Amino acid sequence: MKIVVDAMGGDNAPQEIVKGAAMALSKDKDLKVVLTGDEQKINKTLAGLTYDKARLEVINCTEVITNDDTPTLAIRQKKDSSLVVALKLLKEDEEVQGFVSAGSTGAVLTGALLRVGRIRGISRPAVCPMLPTATGGRVLIIDAGANAECKPVNLAHFAIMGTAYAKASGIANPRVGLVTNGTEEHKGDPLHQESYHLLKGLQGINFVGNVEGRDIMSGDIDVAVCDGFSGNIALKTAEGTALAVMSVIKQNIKASFAAKLGYALFMRGAFKKIKKVLDYSKYGGAVLLGIEKVVVKSHGSSKAESVCASVLQAKDAAAQNLTANIAAMLAAVDLESVGAQQ
């Protein structure tokens, strides 16, 4: 299976992107990687790495889409950009089953829609990152920023896609929660109130009701359904909180000799485990669910380890037939019978 990687996307491109791709090859012997971008710069980084040359291909591109570009114009005008060339390969090459980029989120979303296309029947694709939970598991947040304004049917599709992704990740009967400002049935604005009743009536969805923001990482749910505006705030808040917690711990350890001694003698192992749990970069990127092939948007500041995780994440999702499972689940759920309006 081939995964195509946009080598020029992200704050640390191409060095960290290339290193991450090579790292993924070393971890999975059944993986092939195609890197798109400035061939000279990519090869310069590859020269210092050990990797299986038979499983890595470089396609030269003369343009790069940056965060300063307008996504729609860039996708249409920069046809020889590393992003557009990679998406074209994803669409046209049957052997290429997944795509990874740490580049402009807007450009990746727009390009995936225009160049690859949506799964038939899905109203809107959604960004779906994975976060750790307090119980040692993982929770999917969908949508985390692709759709700031939503209709109830969009949230229903998010629940279906999130459930399919959670099942592909090994969860037999994923618990789905609707994120709003209270757990009671009547809580939330009209969108969330209507969405609650819609999700409650969907067969094949293990809907456990409304959940608050503090419940997302509690371990009580496997899929957190959000509109893109709320989901993006929830995601960034979780990331920021994790960084703040680790910063406070470090500051207090350094504050006194007794704290340093206690850390060195008794707490070092525990804090390493905490850091490992809170480090969201180890979980890969956010999958853009609803696209006809697997698309993973890695964090813009991704280093090699995070890029590696994203590449393996894309390969695993494709191996589990994620897009086909979403289509099958959508066909099995009768949204019209519960009054969903497109």
Secondary structure, 3 states (H helix, E strand, C coil): CEEEEECCCCCCCCHHHHHHHHHHHHHCCCCEEEEEECHHHHHHHHCCCCCCHHHEEEEECCECCCCCCCHHHHHHHCCCEHHHHHHHHHHHCCCEEEEEECCCHHHHHHHHHHHHCECCCCCCCEEECEEECCCCCEEEEECCCCCCCCCHHHHHHHHHHHHHHHHHCCCCCCEEEEECCCCCCCCCCHHHHHHHHHHHCCCCCEEEEEECHHHCCCCCCCEEECCHHHHHHHHHHHHHHHHHHHHHHHHHHHCCHHHHHHHHHHHHHHHHHHHHHHCHHHHCCEEEECECCEEEECCCCCCHHHHHHHHHHHHHHHHCCHHHHHHHHHHHCCCHHHCCCC
